[in-house]
Amino acid sequence: MPQGRWLRELGIEARADALAAFAPEHAAAIHSARDRLVGEGQMGLLFKVMGLAAPSWPEGVGFAG
C-alpha cells in the first residue's frame, strides 16, 4: 500500500492539524512535512507500507481501505 494512503488512514491530517494548532509558530513546517510524507509526487507514492499477519490476527490498522 502506498505510504500516503496508509498515513491518511491512520489520521495524519487530523494529527498534523492538532499539532499545528498547539504550536502555531511551526504550522507551516508541520503542514509542509505532512505534504512531503503523503504527497503523490513525493514520499506518499514512492514509499510503500507492508503489513504481515497470521490468519487468526485482526486486520492491521490502516489497511482496511
C-alpha positions, 0 to 999 in steps of 0.5 A: 500500500502506498505510504500516503494512503496508509498515513491518511488512514491512520489520521495524519491530517487530523494529527498534523492539524492538532499539532499545528494548532498547539504550536502555531509558530511551526504550522507551516513546517508541520503542514509542509512535512505532512505534504512531503510524507503523503504527497503523490509526487513525493514520499506518499507514492514512492514509499510503500507500507507492508503489513504481515499477519497470521490468519487468526490476527485482526486486520492491521490498522490502516489497511482496511481501505 
